[in-house]
Amino acid sequence: MASAVSLLLLSSPRPLRRAAPVPALRSQARIPLLLAHAGETALGVGATRARLPAPPPRASNPNNDNDNSGAVEAPDRLVAAVAYLYPFLDGVHHGRFLLAQFPLFGTLLSPLAPAARLFRSSPLTPFLLFLTLYFAVVRNQQAFSRFVRFNAMQAVALDVLLIFPDLLVQSFAPSTGGGIGFELFQSMESTVFLFLLVCLVYGGGACLLGKTPRLPIVADAAERQVM
């Protein structure tokens, strides 16, 4: 009995096996998965936000051209349309050949005959009208809107352009009524008259409708003069 007890005491005891902390390992393994899922969710939200279209920019009109027909008052339309009569009346003499060939033009323009006679009543009338349009209308920001001043400036610039055909008429007008030189002179005169007539019809009609016409050659110059 004693020998059996001593043998049991002297024999080395077996180490106890501890159970692996499985729940702890599983919880630690879940942490990276949760972080990865959270990152994917954040990326998805960011990508969704990036895909959303940006709102369209608001249309701006820094020049305030009054292109909307409802925004331009009736007196402004009338004043702007009448301003285009000035260059036409100042250059109507260029249409003498065309009016002689086609009397229909004279019939259509007969309502403007009183204004043409008044315009030619004095040599100072064109110059006084020029000063009135430029200084009393174009430069008068307090009394007139930009719509009126821009169209008045186009009419003034158009009248300034008439200096060149007038100089050609005075310098190179043929003395006789025949030959190729006279035909070229007649064509130039008729072209100037038709150009002035188109500017009158287009510019005046657009102003009466409340739109801002932009005439060729003179529109950019008028834009720089009107602040």
Accessible surface in RSA format (square Angstrom, percent):
REM  Atomic radii and reference values for relative SASA: ProtOr
REM  Chains: A
REM  Algorithm: Lee & Richards
REM  Probe-radius: 1.40
REM  Slices: 20
REM RES _ NUM      All-atoms   Total-Side   Main-Chain    Non-polar    All polar
REM                ABS   REL    ABS   REL    ABS   REL    ABS   REL    ABS   REL
RES MET A   1   188.33  97.5 146.00  96.6  42.33 100.8 122.09 103.8  66.24  87.8
RES ALA A   2    83.79  77.0  69.20 106.8  14.59  33.2  75.79 106.7   8.00  21.2
RES SER A   3    77.21  65.2  68.85  91.9   8.36  19.3  47.56 101.3  29.65  41.5
RES ALA A   4    49.67  45.7  46.14  71.2   3.53   8.0  48.87  68.8   0.80   2.1
RES VAL A   5    68.10  44.8  68.10  61.6   0.00   0.0  68.10  59.2   0.00   0.0
RES SER A   6    47.75  40.3  44.73  59.7   3.02   6.9  36.68  78.1  11.07  15.5
RES LEU A   7   120.81  67.3 116.21  83.1   4.60  11.6 116.44  81.8   4.37  11.8
RES LEU A   8   135.33  75.4 122.36  87.5  12.96  32.6 122.55  86.1  12.78  34.4
RES LEU A   9   141.29  78.7 113.88  81.5  27.41  68.9 116.33  81.7  24.96  67.2
RES LEU A  10   148.74  82.8 119.84  85.7  28.90  72.6 122.28  85.9  26.46  71.2
RES SER A  11    66.33  56.0  49.57  66.2  16.76  38.6  47.50 101.1  18.83  26.4
RES SER A  12    99.15  83.8  76.27 101.8  22.89  52.7  46.48  99.0  52.67  73.8
RES PRO A  13   123.48  90.0  99.56  90.8  23.92  86.9 109.98  90.8  13.49  83.9
RES ARG A  14   217.98  91.5 200.43 102.2  17.55  41.8  72.67  99.3 145.31  88.1
RES PRO A  15   122.77  89.5 101.00  92.1  21.77  79.1 112.46  92.8  10.32  64.1
RES LEU A  16   169.43  94.4 146.16 104.6  23.27  58.5 147.51 103.6  21.92  59.0
RES ARG A  17   237.80  99.8 201.85 102.9  35.96  85.6  76.90 105.1 160.90  97.5
RES ARG A  18   228.59  96.0 196.39 100.1  32.20  76.7  71.31  97.5 157.28  95.3
RES ALA A  19    99.45  91.4  65.95 101.8  33.50  76.2  76.68 108.0  22.76  60.3
RES ALA A  20    66.77  61.4  47.56  73.4  19.21  43.7  52.19  73.5  14.58  38.6
RES PRO A  21    85.03  62.0  76.05  69.3   8.98  32.6  85.03  70.2   0.00   0.0
RES VAL A  22    65.39  43.0  65.26  59.1   0.13   0.3  65.39  56.8   0.00   0.0
RES PRO A  23   103.41  75.4  95.07  86.7   8.34  30.3  98.77  81.5   4.64  28.8
RES ALA A  24    46.94  43.2  39.51  61.0   7.43  16.9  45.28  63.8   1.66   4.4
RES LEU A  25   103.71  57.8  99.71  71.3   4.00  10.1  99.95  70.2   3.76  10.1
RES ARG A  26   152.11  63.9 147.38  75.1   4.74  11.3  40.52  55.4 111.60  67.6
RES SER A  27    57.27  48.4  52.99  70.7   4.27   9.8  43.23  92.1  14.03  19.7
RES GLN A  28   113.33  63.4 106.27  77.7   7.06  16.8  32.76  69.7  80.57  61.1
RES ALA A  29    60.34  55.5  47.19  72.8  13.16  29.9  55.92  78.7   4.43  11.7
RES ARG A  30   150.55  63.2 150.51  76.7   0.04   0.1  39.82  54.4 110.74  67.1
RES ILE A  31    97.49  55.5  97.15  72.4   0.34   0.8  97.44  70.2   0.05   0.1
RES PRO A  32    78.05  56.9  72.68  66.3   5.37  19.5  74.91  61.8   3.14  19.5
RES LEU A  33   125.00  69.6 120.07  85.9   4.94  12.4 120.81  84.8   4.19  11.3
RES LEU A  34   121.42  67.6 116.91  83.6   4.51  11.3 117.36  82.4   4.06  10.9
RES LEU A  35   124.50  69.3 116.19  83.1   8.31  20.9 116.61  81.9   7.89  21.2
RES ALA A  36    56.86  52.3  43.29  66.8  13.57  30.9  55.26  77.8   1.60   4.2
RES HIS A  37   121.10  66.2 118.98  82.7   2.12   5.4  80.60  83.1  40.49  47.1
RES ALA A  38    57.73  53.1  47.90  73.9   9.84  22.4  53.18  74.9   4.56  12.1
RES GLY A  39    32.64  40.3   0.00   N/A  32.64  40.3  31.70  87.0   0.94   2.1
RES GLU A  40   117.83  67.6 108.62  82.2   9.21  21.9  40.23  77.8  77.60  63.4
RES THR A  41    72.67  51.7  63.44  64.3   9.23  22.0  64.21  86.3   8.45  12.8
RES ALA A  42    66.30  61.0  51.07  78.8  15.23  34.6  58.19  82.0   8.11  21.5
RES LEU A  43   137.08  76.3 131.12  93.8   5.95  15.0 133.40  93.7   3.67   9.9
RES GLY A  44    35.96  44.4   0.00   N/A  35.96  44.4  34.54  94.8   1.43   3.2
RES VAL A  45    70.81  46.6  67.96  61.5   2.85   6.9  70.27  61.1   0.54   1.5
RES GLY A  46    37.28  46.0   0.00   N/A  37.28  46.0  31.71  87.0   5.57  12.5
RES ALA A  47    40.31  37.1  31.37  48.4   8.94  20.3  38.25  53.9   2.06   5.4
RES THR A  48    75.41  53.6  75.14  76.2   0.27   0.6  55.62  74.7  19.79  29.9
RES ARG A  49   173.46  72.8 160.86  82.0  12.60  30.0  48.08  65.7 125.38  76.0
RES ALA A  50    86.32  79.4  48.91  75.5  37.42  85.1  61.38  86.4  24.94  66.1
RES ARG A  51   190.29  79.9 162.31  82.7  27.98  66.6  65.24  89.2 125.05  75.8
RES LEU A  52   117.67  65.5 103.70  74.2  13.96  35.1 104.03  73.1  13.64  36.7
RES PRO A  53   120.60  87.9  95.22  86.8  25.38  92.3 105.47  87.1  15.13  94.0
RES ALA A  54    88.06  81.0  60.83  93.9  27.23  61.9  66.10  93.1  21.97  58.2
RES PRO A  55   115.98  84.5  98.76  90.0  17.22  62.6 104.51  86.3  11.47  71.3
RES PRO A  56   115.68  84.3  98.33  89.6  17.34  63.0 103.46  85.4  12.22  75.9
RES PRO A  57   129.22  94.2 102.28  93.2  26.94  97.9 113.10  93.4  16.12 100.2
RES ARG A  58   228.76  96.1 203.10 103.5  25.67  61.1  80.55 110.1 148.21  89.8
RES ALA A  59   111.79 102.8  68.98 106.5  42.81  97.4  78.97 111.2  32.82  86.9
RES SER A  60    98.95  83.6  66.75  89.1  32.20  74.2  44.31  94.4  54.63  76.5
RES ASN A  61    88.59  61.1  67.57  65.3  21.02  50.6  32.26  77.7  56.33  54.4
RES PRO A  62   118.94  86.7  78.74  71.8  40.21 146.1  91.79  75.8  27.15 168.7
RES ASN A  63    75.04  51.7  68.81  66.5   6.23  15.0   4.66  11.2  70.38  68.0
RES ASN A  64    86.94  60.0  86.42  83.5   0.52   1.3  19.63  47.2  67.32  65.1
RES ASP A  65    27.31  19.1  25.91  25.8   1.40   3.3   2.60   6.1  24.71  24.6
RES ASN A  66    28.35  19.5  23.24  22.5   5.11  12.3   4.96  11.9  23.39  22.6
RES ASP A  67    68.98  48.3  65.21  64.9   3.77   8.9  31.68  74.6  37.30  37.2
RES ASN A  68    97.60  67.3  90.67  87.6   6.93  16.7  27.65  66.5  69.96  67.6
RES SER A  69    40.75  34.4  40.64  54.2   0.11   0.3  11.00  23.4  29.76  41.7
RES GLY A  70    71.16  87.8   0.00   N/A  71.16  87.8  37.81 103.8  33.35  74.7
RES ALA A  71    63.40  58.3  31.34  48.4  32.06  72.9  41.56  58.5  21.84  57.9
RES VAL A  72     7.77   5.1   0.76   0.7   7.01  16.9   3.42   3.0   4.34  11.8
RES GLU A  73   119.99  68.9 112.78  85.3   7.21  17.2  42.29  81.8  77.70  63.4
RES ALA A  74    73.66  67.7  63.40  97.8  10.26  23.3  64.47  90.8   9.19  24.3
RES PRO A  75    86.68  63.2  80.43  73.3   6.24  22.7  86.42  71.3   0.26   1.6
RES ASP A  76    33.89  23.7  33.89  33.7   0.00   0.0   0.01   0.0  33.89  33.8
RES ARG A  77    59.03  24.8  59.03  30.1   0.00   0.0   8.32  11.4  50.71  30.7
RES LEU A  78   106.59  59.4 106.42  76.1   0.17   0.4 106.43  74.7   0.16   0.4
RES VAL A  79    61.51  40.5  57.24  51.8   4.27  10.3  59.74  51.9   1.77   4.8
RES ALA A  80     0.05   0.0   0.00   0.0   0.05   0.1   0.05   0.1   0.00   0.0
RES ALA A  81    11.37  10.5   7.53  11.6   3.84   8.7   7.79  11.0   3.58   9.5
RES VAL A  82    79.57  52.4  75.68  68.5   3.89   9.4  77.12  67.0   2.45   6.6
RES ALA A  83     6.58   6.0   1.62   2.5   4.96  11.3   6.37   9.0   0.21   0.6
RES TYR A  84     1.78   0.8   0.61   0.3   1.17   3.0   0.61   0.5   1.17   1.4
RES LEU A  85    41.89  23.3  41.89  30.0   0.00   0.0  41.89  29.4   0.00   0.0
RES TYR A  86    13.41   6.3   9.79   5.6   3.63   9.4   9.47   7.1   3.95   4.9
RES PRO A  87     1.10   0.8   1.10   1.0   0.00   0.0   1.10   0.9   0.00   0.0
RES PHE A  88     3.20   1.6   2.86   1.8   0.34   0.9   2.99   1.8   0.21   0.6
RES LEU A  89    13.00   7.2  12.00   8.6   1.00   2.5  12.00   8.4   1.00   2.7
RES ASP A  90    27.16  19.0  26.06  25.9   1.10   2.6   0.50   1.2  26.66  26.6
RES GLY A  91     0.03   0.0   0.00   N/A   0.03   0.0   0.03   0.1   0.00   0.0
RES VAL A  92    35.07  23.1  32.47  29.4   2.60   6.3  32.47  28.2   2.60   7.1
RES HIS A  93    69.56  38.0  60.85  42.3   8.71  22.3  60.30  62.1   9.26  10.8
RES HIS A  94     0.13   0.1   0.12   0.1   0.00   0.0   0.12   0.1   0.00   0.0
RES GLY A  95     0.00   0.0   0.00   N/A   0.00   0.0   0.00   0.0   0.00   0.0
RES ARG A  96   104.21  43.8  93.10  47.5  11.11  26.5  61.78  84.4  42.44  25.7
RES PHE A  97    37.81  18.9  36.52  22.6   1.29   3.3  37.49  22.7   0.32   0.9
RES LEU A  98    15.33   8.5  15.32  11.0   0.01   0.0  15.32  10.8   0.01   0.0
RES LEU A  99    52.24  29.1  43.79  31.3   8.45  21.2  44.01  30.9   8.23  22.1
RES ALA A 100    82.24  75.6  48.26  74.5  33.98  77.3  59.49  83.8  22.75  60.3
RES GLN A 101   111.53  62.4  84.58  61.8  26.95  64.2  30.26  64.4  81.27  61.6
RES PHE A 102   104.14  52.1 102.62  63.6   1.52   4.0 104.14  63.1   0.00   0.0
RES PRO A 103    96.01  70.0  90.56  82.6   5.45  19.8  93.76  77.4   2.25  14.0
RES LEU A 104   119.02  66.3 113.65  81.3   5.36  13.5 116.98  82.2   2.03   5.5
RES PHE A 105    52.97  26.5  52.90  32.8   0.06   0.2  52.97  32.1   0.00   0.0
RES GLY A 106    32.10  39.6   0.00   N/A  32.10  39.6  24.70  67.8   7.40  16.6
RES THR A 107    92.13  65.5  80.35  81.5  11.78  28.1  60.32  81.0  31.81  48.1
RES LEU A 108   118.80  66.2  99.01  70.8  19.78  49.7 102.04  71.7  16.75  45.1
RES LEU A 109    31.84  17.7  25.50  18.2   6.34  15.9  27.05  19.0   4.79  12.9
RES SER A 110    61.39  51.9  49.48  66.0  11.91  27.4  38.13  81.2  23.26  32.6
RES PRO A 111   103.53  75.5  74.07  67.5  29.46 107.1  85.78  70.8  17.75 110.3
RES LEU A 112    43.29  24.1  42.76  30.6   0.52   1.3  43.26  30.4   0.03   0.1
RES ALA A 113    36.72  33.8  30.48  47.0   6.24  14.2  36.55  51.5   0.18   0.5
RES PRO A 114    76.90  56.0  70.44  64.2   6.46  23.5  72.09  59.5   4.81  29.9
RES ALA A 115    36.34  33.4  27.61  42.6   8.73  19.9  33.07  46.6   3.27   8.7
RES ALA A 116    25.72  23.7  24.54  37.9   1.19   2.7  25.72  36.2   0.00   0.0
RES ARG A 117   161.16  67.7 149.85  76.4  11.31  26.9  78.53 107.3  82.63  50.1
RES LEU A 118   130.96  72.9 126.27  90.3   4.69  11.8 129.93  91.2   1.04   2.8
RES PHE A 119     6.18   3.1   3.32   2.1   2.86   7.4   5.96   3.6   0.22   0.6
RES ARG A 120   119.20  50.0  93.29  47.6  25.90  61.7  56.50  77.2  62.70  38.0
RES SER A 121    79.06  66.8  38.39  51.2  40.67  93.7  40.31  85.8  38.74  54.3
RES SER A 122    41.06  34.7  38.46  51.3   2.59   6.0  25.68  54.7  15.38  21.5
RES PRO A 123   129.83  94.6 101.73  92.7  28.09 102.1 113.17  93.4  16.66 103.5
RES LEU A 124   112.79  62.8 112.79  80.7   0.00   0.0 112.79  79.2   0.00   0.0
RES THR A 125    28.92  20.6  27.50  27.9   1.42   3.4  19.56  26.3   9.36  14.1
RES PRO A 126    24.30  17.7  23.97  21.8   0.33   1.2  24.24  20.0   0.06   0.4
RES PHE A 127   116.30  58.2 111.10  68.8   5.20  13.5 115.46  70.0   0.84   2.4
RES LEU A 128    99.86  55.6  98.72  70.6   1.13   2.9  98.93  69.5   0.93   2.5
RES LEU A 129    69.20  38.5  69.18  49.5   0.02   0.1  69.19  48.6   0.01   0.0
RES PHE A 130    54.44  27.2  54.44  33.7   0.00   0.0  54.44  33.0   0.00   0.0
RES LEU A 131    60.30  33.6  58.38  41.8   1.92   4.8  58.67  41.2   1.62   4.4
RES THR A 132    70.79  50.3  65.92  66.8   4.87  11.6  47.53  63.8  23.26  35.2
RES LEU A 133    24.23  13.5  24.23  17.3   0.00   0.0  24.23  17.0   0.00   0.0
RES TYR A 134    43.43  20.3  43.43  24.7   0.00   0.0  26.16  19.7  17.27  21.3
RES PHE A 135   126.18  63.1 113.43  70.3  12.75  33.2 113.57  68.9  12.61  36.1
RES ALA A 136    46.92  43.1  38.78  59.8   8.14  18.5  45.79  64.5   1.13   3.0
RES VAL A 137    13.58   8.9  13.58  12.3   0.00   0.0  13.58  11.8   0.00   0.0
RES VAL A 138     2.75   1.8   0.65   0.6   2.09   5.0   0.65   0.6   2.09   5.7
RES ARG A 139   108.05  45.4  85.51  43.6  22.53  53.7  36.55  49.9  71.50  43.3
RES ASN A 140    45.79  31.6  41.97  40.6   3.82   9.2   8.38  20.2  37.41  36.2
RES GLN A 141    99.81  55.8  80.75  59.0  19.06  45.4  14.22  30.3  85.59  64.9
RES GLN A 142   169.67  94.9 131.30  96.0  38.37  91.4  69.79 148.6  99.88  75.7
RES ALA A 143    67.71  62.3  29.82  46.0  37.88  86.2  39.19  55.2  28.52  75.6
RES PHE A 144    56.39  28.2  49.82  30.9   6.57  17.1  53.81  32.6   2.57   7.4
RES SER A 145    38.80  32.8  23.45  31.3  15.35  35.4  34.35  73.1   4.45   6.2
RES ARG A 146    27.78  11.7  22.94  11.7   4.85  11.5  14.04  19.2  13.74   8.3
RES PHE A 147     1.75   0.9   0.26   0.2   1.49   3.9   1.75   1.1   0.00   0.0
RES VAL A 148     0.56   0.4   0.56   0.5   0.00   0.0   0.56   0.5   0.00   0.0
RES ARG A 149    14.21   6.0  14.21   7.2   0.00   0.0   0.00   0.0  14.21   8.6
RES PHE A 150     2.18   1.1   2.18   1.3   0.00   0.0   2.18   1.3   0.00   0.0
RES ASN A 151     0.00   0.0   0.00   0.0   0.00   0.0   0.00   0.0   0.00   0.0
RES ALA A 152     0.94   0.9   0.94   1.5   0.00   0.0   0.94   1.3   0.00   0.0
RES MET A 153    16.09   8.3  16.09  10.7   0.00   0.0  16.09  13.7   0.00   0.0
RES GLN A 154     0.00   0.0   0.00   0.0   0.00   0.0   0.00   0.0   0.00   0.0
RES ALA A 155     0.00   0.0   0.00   0.0   0.00   0.0   0.00   0.0   0.00   0.0
RES VAL A 156     2.67   1.8   2.67   2.4   0.00   0.0   2.67   2.3   0.00   0.0
RES ALA A 157    13.56  12.5   9.13  14.1   4.43  10.1  12.02  16.9   1.54   4.1
RES LEU A 158     3.45   1.9   3.22   2.3   0.23   0.6   3.22   2.3   0.23   0.6
RES ASP A 159    14.99  10.5  12.24  12.2   2.74   6.5   0.00   0.0  14.99  14.9
RES VAL A 160    64.07  42.2  62.53  56.6   1.54   3.7  64.05  55.7   0.02   0.1
RES LEU A 161    54.20  30.2  50.93  36.4   3.27   8.2  51.08  35.9   3.12   8.4
RES LEU A 162     8.87   4.9   8.84   6.3   0.03   0.1   8.87   6.2   0.00   0.0
RES ILE A 163    92.16  52.4  89.80  66.9   2.36   5.7  91.89  66.2   0.27   0.7
RES PHE A 164   127.86  64.0 126.10  78.1   1.76   4.6 127.18  77.1   0.68   2.0
RES PRO A 165    16.31  11.9  15.87  14.5   0.44   1.6  16.25  13.4   0.06   0.4
RES ASP A 166    41.62  29.2  40.24  40.0   1.39   3.3  16.26  38.3  25.36  25.3
RES LEU A 167    96.80  53.9  96.27  68.9   0.53   1.3  96.55  67.8   0.25   0.7
RES LEU A 168    79.14  44.1  78.23  56.0   0.91   2.3  78.32  55.0   0.82   2.2
RES VAL A 169    26.87  17.7  25.22  22.8   1.66   4.0  25.22  21.9   1.66   4.5
RES GLN A 170   145.54  81.4 107.16  78.3  38.38  91.4  41.79  89.0 103.75  78.7
RES SER A 171    76.68  64.8  40.75  54.4  35.93  82.8  21.86  46.5  54.82  76.8
RES PHE A 172   150.70  75.4 129.14  80.0  21.56  56.1 136.28  82.6  14.42  41.3
RES ALA A 173    50.10  46.1  26.72  41.2  23.38  53.2  26.72  37.6  23.38  61.9
RES PRO A 174    45.20  32.9  17.82  16.2  27.38  99.5  28.18  23.3  17.02 105.8
RES SER A 175   119.08 100.6  73.01  97.4  46.07 106.1  56.28 119.9  62.80  88.0
RES THR A 176    94.05  66.9  86.60  87.8   7.45  17.8  74.18  99.6  19.87  30.0
RES GLY A 177    64.76  79.9   0.00   N/A  64.76  79.9  26.84  73.6  37.92  84.9
RES GLY A 178    43.49  53.6   0.00   N/A  43.49  53.6  33.06  90.7  10.43  23.4
RES GLY A 179    52.08  64.2   0.00   N/A  52.08  64.2  37.54 103.0  14.54  32.6
RES ILE A 180   131.13  74.6 123.34  91.9   7.79  18.8 124.53  89.7   6.60  17.9
RES GLY A 181    40.33  49.7   0.00   N/A  40.33  49.7  32.17  88.3   8.16  18.3
RES PHE A 182    42.57  21.3  41.90  26.0   0.67   1.7  41.90  25.4   0.67   1.9
RES GLU A 183   109.24  62.7 106.95  80.9   2.29   5.5  33.07  64.0  76.17  62.2
RES LEU A 184   119.26  66.4 114.74  82.1   4.52  11.4 115.13  80.9   4.13  11.1
RES PHE A 185    20.06  10.0  14.67   9.1   5.39  14.0  19.48  11.8   0.58   1.7
RES GLN A 186    37.18  20.8  37.18  27.2   0.00   0.0   8.40  17.9  28.78  21.8
RES SER A 187    65.07  55.0  58.36  77.9   6.72  15.5  34.33  73.1  30.75  43.1
RES MET A 188    51.72  26.8  45.28  30.0   6.44  15.3  37.68  32.0  14.04  18.6
RES GLU A 189     0.03   0.0   0.03   0.0   0.00   0.0   0.00   0.0   0.03   0.0
RES SER A 190    16.48  13.9  16.48  22.0   0.00   0.0  12.63  26.9   3.86   5.4
RES THR A 191    88.30  62.8  85.64  86.8   2.66   6.3  63.79  85.7  24.52  37.1
RES VAL A 192    25.01  16.5  22.72  20.6   2.29   5.5  25.01  21.7   0.00   0.0
RES PHE A 193     0.00   0.0   0.00   0.0   0.00   0.0   0.00   0.0   0.00   0.0
RES LEU A 194    71.00  39.5  70.80  50.6   0.20   0.5  71.00  49.9   0.00   0.0
RES PHE A 195    66.69  33.4  61.31  38.0   5.38  14.0  66.01  40.0   0.68   2.0
RES LEU A 196     2.85   1.6   1.50   1.1   1.35   3.4   1.50   1.1   1.34   3.6
RES LEU A 197    26.35  14.7  26.35  18.9   0.00   0.0  26.35  18.5   0.00   0.0
RES VAL A 198    94.60  62.3  92.25  83.5   2.36   5.7  94.41  82.0   0.19   0.5
RES CYS A 199     3.22   2.4   2.77   3.1   0.45   1.1   1.06   2.7   2.16   2.3
RES LEU A 200    24.21  13.5  20.99  15.0   3.21   8.1  21.52  15.1   2.69   7.2
RES VAL A 201   101.22  66.6  91.43  82.8   9.79  23.6  97.58  84.8   3.64   9.9
RES TYR A 202   106.80  49.9  99.29  56.5   7.50  19.5  78.19  58.8  28.61  35.3
RES GLY A 203     0.00   0.0   0.00   N/A   0.00   0.0   0.00   0.0   0.00   0.0
RES GLY A 204     7.47   9.2   0.00   N/A   7.47   9.2   7.47  20.5   0.00   0.0
RES GLY A 205    30.81  38.0   0.00   N/A  30.81  38.0  27.40  75.2   3.40   7.6
RES ALA A 206    14.14  13.0   8.65  13.3   5.50  12.5  11.63  16.4   2.51   6.6
RES CYS A 207     0.00   0.0   0.00   0.0   0.00   0.0   0.00   0.0   0.00   0.0
RES LEU A 208    95.23  53.0  84.33  60.3  10.90  27.4  84.37  59.3  10.86  29.2
RES LEU A 209   121.54  67.7 117.94  84.4   3.60   9.0 118.94  83.5   2.60   7.0
RES GLY A 210     0.00   0.0   0.00   N/A   0.00   0.0   0.00   0.0   0.00   0.0
RES LYS A 211    96.04  46.9  96.04  58.9   0.00   0.0  62.23  56.0  33.81  36.0
RES THR A 212    24.13  17.2   6.53   6.6  17.60  41.9   6.53   8.8  17.60  26.6
RES PRO A 213     1.10   0.8   0.00   0.0   1.10   4.0   1.10   0.9   0.00   0.0
RES ARG A 214   114.08  47.9  97.40  49.6  16.69  39.7  56.51  77.2  57.58  34.9
RES LEU A 215     2.58   1.4   1.08   0.8   1.50   3.8   1.11   0.8   1.47   4.0
RES PRO A 216    81.68  59.5  69.58  63.4  12.10  44.0  81.60  67.4   0.08   0.5
RES ILE A 217   132.32  75.3  91.38  68.1  40.94  98.7 104.72  75.4  27.60  74.9
RES VAL A 218     3.23   2.1   2.73   2.5   0.51   1.2   3.23   2.8   0.00   0.0
RES ALA A 219     8.47   7.8   8.10  12.5   0.36   0.8   8.10  11.4   0.36   1.0
RES ASP A 220    87.89  61.6  85.76  85.4   2.13   5.0  19.96  47.0  67.93  67.7
RES ALA A 221    33.75  31.0  32.17  49.6   1.58   3.6  32.80  46.2   0.95   2.5
RES ALA A 222     0.00   0.0   0.00   0.0   0.00   0.0   0.00   0.0   0.00   0.0
RES GLU A 223    45.17  25.9  37.88  28.7   7.28  17.3  34.01  65.8  11.16   9.1
RES ARG A 224   173.42  72.8 148.82  75.9  24.59  58.6  75.08 102.6  98.34  59.6
RES GLN A 225    67.19  37.6  63.50  46.4   3.69   8.8   6.67  14.2  60.51  45.9
RES VAL A 226     6.08   4.0   0.00   0.0   6.08  14.7   0.60   0.5   5.49  14.9
RES MET A 227   150.32  77.8 117.24  77.6  33.07  78.7 124.39 105.8  25.93  34.4
END  Absolute sums over single chains surface
CHAIN  1 A    15765.8      13295.4       2470.4      11158.1       4607.6
END  Absolute sums over all chains
TOTAL         15765.8      13295.4       2470.4      11158.1       4607.6
